[in-house]
Each structure stands twice: as structure tokens, then as C-alpha cells.
Amino acid sequence: MTSRPVRLLIVGPQGSGKGTQGVRIAETLGIPVISTGDVFRANVAEGTDLGLQVKSIIDAGQLVPDELTSAVVRDRLSQPDAQGGFLLDGYPRNLPQVMHLDEFLEGRDEALDAVVVLAVPREESIARLAKRAHEQGRADDTDEVIAARLSIYETETAPILGVYGTRGIVDEVDGVGTLDEITARIIAALEARGLARPAAA
């Protein structure tokens, strides 16, 4: 647990393990993981107004627009468990969403404390995704499809990291190794910022 609210964003290409690491870090710090995919699914399942809008867009095979994505995340961040900090996974993913998040947090006199970037070589990401696709029997996850997804990540996310980099809150962490090794690196980076207490000896 931390002594003050910690607001984090975890970023990484598909296959970087950011979903797994996000859960581990959030549990260590005692804060909720806010994943856009999970929040969308929860709203759709509960039949909320936002969920119905999201469902109609997804059913039509379209991407959820930035404004609606931001509205769904704002709603989630307004819930009581996120008042003491949070870890965002999958949002913001482009510059318009960064602006939406900035406006929301500034309105609450808050800001992100750190952006954790899991650095994984492209070849490693492709190998991990191909292995996962094979294990799950997902024939649509071809090398070409995976490479295209990674390209979208690279073109959309690079500008975000540029913005957060100028604020001095980006911590790039080596995303290759065992789960425990990578978690330890992230915690060490957060400790260096005073965002996590060193583990008891």
C-alpha cells in the first residue's frame, strides 16, 4: 500500500505482458486497474447508457470514438475505489485521449504520477503473440496481422510518450524476463519516484 494516491498509466505493445504486469502492480499498491476493454465490457453487460452506445458501435464493426471512450473512462475514474489512485491500461492510446484525460484530471486537481512503458523488441512481441495464437487456436492471428497491430501501436503511442516524456514522468522498463523480474523492475522505478515503498527486508 502507498501512503498517498498513485495515478499510473502502463503502456506496451501487444504481447508485452502489460495486462499481467498492470494487475500485479495495482495489487502491490492497493489500487484498481482500469482497463478500457474491461470497462467497456462491464458497461455493456450492465446495459448502461454508455454501454448501449459502445455495443452498437462494436456490433457495427467500428472503433469506439475517442469522446465516447473518454466518457466511459471518466465515469469509471469517478467511482469511489479510484479516488485513492488507479492504474490505467489501454487509455489514453492517442493524443486526443491524452487531452481528454488531462482535462478531467486537472478538473480534480490531479495528474498522472508516472507512465510505465514496457519495452519489448518487436521480434519478441511477434513471437509471444504467435505462440499465444497457436495455443489458443486463433488462426486469424497471422504474422501479418500481428505486425499490423504493432505498427498501429507504434504510430499511435509514440506521440503520447513524447507528450508525457516532456513532463518527465515516463519510466521505460525492460519487458523481457520472468514475470517476477519485470514486476521488480517496475516497482524499483516507482520506488525511485517515491511512489512505492521499498519492500520490507
Sequence and secondary structure as in RCSB ss.txt:
>XXXX:A:sequence
MTSRPVRLLIVGPQGSGKGTQGVRIAETLGIPVISTGDVFRANVAEGTDLGLQVKSIIDAGQLVPDELTSAVVRD
RLSQPDAQGGFLLDGYPRNLPQVMHLDEFLEGRDEALDAVVVLAVPREESIARLAKRAHEQGRADDTDEVIAARL
SIYETETAPILGVYGTRGIVDEVDGVGTLDEITARIIAALEARGLARPAAA
>XXXX:A:secstr
  SS EEEEEE  TTS HHHHHHHHHHHHT  EEEHHHHHHHHHHHT HHHHHHHHHHHTT    HHHHHHHHHH
HHTSGGGTTEEEEES   SHHHHHHHHHHHHHTT    EEEEEE  HHHHHHHHHHHHHHHT TT  HHHHHHHH
HHHHHHHHHHHHHHHHTT EEEEE  S HHHHHHHHHHHHHHTTSS     
